[in-house]
């Protein structure tokens, strides 16, 4: 049997031996490590306290105003009849409005004006506007959105607390100004579109009314009512003819066919049938009592009448929207609600001095210890081997 089996115990002993060796290496160089780590800590402390300028943070909180009035209000309150297809006009969600606010804040137009107003290219020693805008977006401006509450925090980092406050306030002002301009421009576009539809509907209504008038001039004021009356007249005439025919049969049974009473009855029935034939077959529009082409006449009349009613309802629907669009185009009320105005910060935001010093001490200790262990276990042994070979 094997007297020296290799198993878990051997591996654990080897690992423990290596750990003890590494600790001994660190302890053997503890003076060097202590001096180096302490020096790096002191250098970091000097840099964060005397070289690196503290950065302050000032912020404002704004709320999405929401589109609950104006055209969107008319469309969303249900005060107007629903004709469908207008959901997109009635305004977006709060999340979309906050996204628009964010896009306005990071836009070149907004940031350039802020850079020029506060001379930030000189403050941050930037030569090109493109680099300054990139630095502004990444390191100066901080935007946080809360879609649930519909609020947005607009924050600014700067080495001067007063300038941080002023820039944040100016960004809120620019946000309100640009958003109001966009709303007015959107209202103008809406007004122009609605006005074109309003004028188009008015023209279509006039054409429909003229067509109805011409048709009424040709077939009477109310062809449907006339047709109903004519049908009733025709039914009465047919009933009268049937009645007279019965009377004729009775007369023929009682009298001979050449009697004057029979002749008169036959002439009367013939006259009634002639009148009924005129009612059913005449094509003379001047004749009040006629049934020829009656379904066609009534159907066309009803179509023309319905077209006028539809155009009139559309005109009634779009008129208040058109008037509201004209009002919204002229108003320039603040469109951004400010919950918290920016204030001058009393405490710095960064750098975190103690954290930086602690991190520098920990990192320097780890790196230096690792370097010494590698040197003692690998490099030093390799140098010793090369020296023996040369000898």
Residue pairs with C-beta under 8 A, 6 or more apart in sequence:
21 377
22 373
25 372
25 373
25 376
25 377
26 33
26 369
26 372
26 373
29 372
32 368
32 372
33 365
33 368
33 369
33 372
36 364
36 368
37 361
37 364
37 365
37 368
40 360
40 361
40 364
41 357
41 360
41 361
41 364
44 356
44 357
44 360
44 361
45 353
45 357
48 351
48 353
48 356
48 357
49 353
52 351
53 159
54 159
54 348
54 350
54 351
55 157
55 158
55 159
55 348
55 349
55 350
55 351
56 157
56 158
56 159
56 160
56 161
56 164
56 345
56 347
56 348
56 349
57 142
57 155
57 156
57 157
57 164
57 345
57 349
58 155
58 156
58 158
58 161
58 164
58 165
58 167
58 168
58 342
58 343
58 344
58 345
59 142
59 153
59 154
59 155
59 156
59 168
59 340
59 342
60 153
60 154
60 168
60 169
60 171
60 172
60 338
60 340
60 341
60 342
61 151
61 152
61 153
61 154
61 338
61 339
61 340
62 101
62 151
62 152
62 154
62 172
62 175
62 336
62 337
62 338
62 339
63 149
63 150
63 151
63 152
63 336
63 337
63 338
63 339
64 94
64 97
64 98
64 101
64 150
64 151
64 152
64 337
65 97
65 335
65 336
65 337
66 91
66 94
66 97
66 150
67 73
67 90
67 91
67 92
67 97
68 76
70 187
70 324
70 327
70 328
71 89
71 90
71 190
71 321
71 324
71 325
71 328
72 89
72 90
72 91
74 80
74 320
74 321
74 324
75 86
75 89
75 90
75 321
76 90
76 91
80 317
80 320
80 321
81 313
81 317
83 314
83 317
89 190
94 147
94 150
95 147
97 150
98 145
98 147
98 150
98 152
99 145
100 179
100 182
101 152
101 175
101 179
101 336
102 143
102 145
102 152
104 110
104 174
104 175
104 178
104 179
104 182
105 111
105 141
105 143
105 154
105 171
105 174
105 175
106 137
106 141
106 143
107 178
108 133
109 178
110 171
110 174
110 175
110 178
111 133
111 136
111 137
111 141
112 129
112 133
113 174
114 120
114 136
114 167
114 170
114 171
114 174
115 121
115 129
115 132
115 133
115 136
117 170
118 163
118 166
118 167
118 170
120 126
120 132
120 136
120 140
121 127
121 129
121 132
123 163
124 132
124 135
126 132
126 135
139 157
140 156
140 157
140 158
140 167
141 154
141 155
141 156
141 171
142 153
142 154
142 155
142 156
142 157
143 152
143 153
143 154
143 155
144 152
144 153
144 155
145 151
145 152
146 152
146 153
151 339
154 168
154 171
154 172
154 175
154 342
155 168
156 164
156 165
156 167
156 168
156 171
156 342
157 164
157 349
157 350
158 164
158 167
161 344
161 345
161 346
162 344
164 342
164 344
164 345
165 342
165 343
165 344
165 345
168 342
169 341
169 342
172 336
172 338
172 341
172 342
175 336
176 334
176 335
176 336
179 335
179 336
180 332
180 333
180 334
180 335
183 328
183 335
184 328
184 329
184 331
184 332
187 325
187 328
187 329
188 329
190 325
190 328
191 322
191 325
191 326
191 328
191 329
194 318
194 321
194 322
194 325
195 322
195 325
197 318
198 315
198 318
198 319
198 322
201 311
201 314
201 315
201 318
202 315
204 311
205 308
205 311
205 312
205 314
205 315
208 304
208 307
208 308
208 311
209 308
211 304
211 307
212 301
212 304
212 305
212 307
212 308
215 223
215 300
215 301
215 304
216 222
216 223
216 301
218 285
219 226
219 285
219 297
219 301
220 226
220 288
222 301
223 297
223 298
223 301
224 298
224 301
224 302
226 288
227 291
227 294
227 297
227 298
230 279
230 288
230 289
230 290
230 291
230 294
231 291
231 294
233 279
233 289
234 276
234 279
234 280
234 291
237 272
237 275
237 276
237 279
238 276
240 272
241 269
241 272
241 273
241 276
244 265
244 268
244 269
244 272
245 269
247 265
248 262
248 265
248 266
248 269
251 259
251 261
251 262
251 265
252 262
255 261
255 262
256 262
278 287
278 289
278 290
279 289
279 290
279 291
280 290
280 291
280 292
281 292
282 290
282 292
283 290
283 292
283 293
284 290
